[in-house]
């Protein structure tokens, strides 16, 4: 159901910190023009941690009202199960194609607690659910065994895997139901995951390089791994520089350099350091993006 490149959209803000609705619409148009398969509003790249619940739903509404072709997978996670259910229901009511839900952060539940968290969300909504495993942000890893248990639930369609543990990814890929999609949550590991049978990526880098990332992913899925590997290595400096500082600091700087809507960051995030900005500009120039 979910294959190819899904862009984890930034949320553009005005100077006063309010949501730049027109800028967000322009970003959706840019992604569609560049050929990605889906967009993901209100993930961590969209600064969901600093959006109020009403702002969260407003961003999804703006995206839903403007897309013409691509799927919309709405970020709607929380470390409170009931809060995640409420956000997911509100997103589903807007007609999204799926819900992306981060594994509970800070409170560090057991594997059984993680399983029951997602089971409760999946039973509360009618659209497909995509759990998101990112231990670097949550403080706990969702094991391969827990992912495979979740994959047996009828409404859990995919996993966004960003553990960085290749053995864990291989275990999931080797034992998943055939209709369960494994999506990369780490741009630098996307090619490796696709080579092992992954379905695609939810990408930060495709904000600024949607065509390049999308072409690499489609090439790998088509089976031309030699060409896809060359494309991956060309993109690798971008994948690395976009994580020199916490996401989405670098990618928002990249979008500003490209003249795309971006705007300010909400505290506690701050602008990229001058040294890293210089490196970022050089990489973007090397790819012909600025």
SULDA-V187254 format. One line per field, one symbol per residue. phi: phi as a letter, one per 30 degrees, with the letter a starting at -180 (. if undefined). psi: psi as a letter, one per 30 degrees, with the letter a starting at -180 (. if undefined). Layout:
phi->???
psi->???
This chain:
phi->.cbjccddddcdbdddjdddddddddddddddddjdcabbdiddddhedccddddedddddedddcdcbddccddacadcedddddddddddddjddabcbddecidhddddddededdddddcbccdcbdbcbedccibcddeddedddddddcccabccbdicdddddddddbdddcccccdcbedceeddddcjdclbccdddecbdddddddddddddjddddddddddddeededddbdbedcedddddddddiceaidcdecdbdddeddddddddddddcicb
psi->ejkbkkkjkljkllfgflkjeeeeeeeeeeeeefglflljlhaefghffgkleeeeeeeeeeeeffkfelljjkkhllgkeeeeeeeeeeeeffglflkkjkkklefilleeeeeeeeeeeefflflkkjljjiefffgkkjleeeeeeeffkfgjflkjjhfgjeeeeeeeefgllfgkkjkkgjefgeeeeeffglfakjkeffefheeeeeeeeeeeeffifeeeeeeefefeeeeeffgelkkgeeeeeeeeefglkdallkkgkllkkeeeeeeeeeeeefggf.
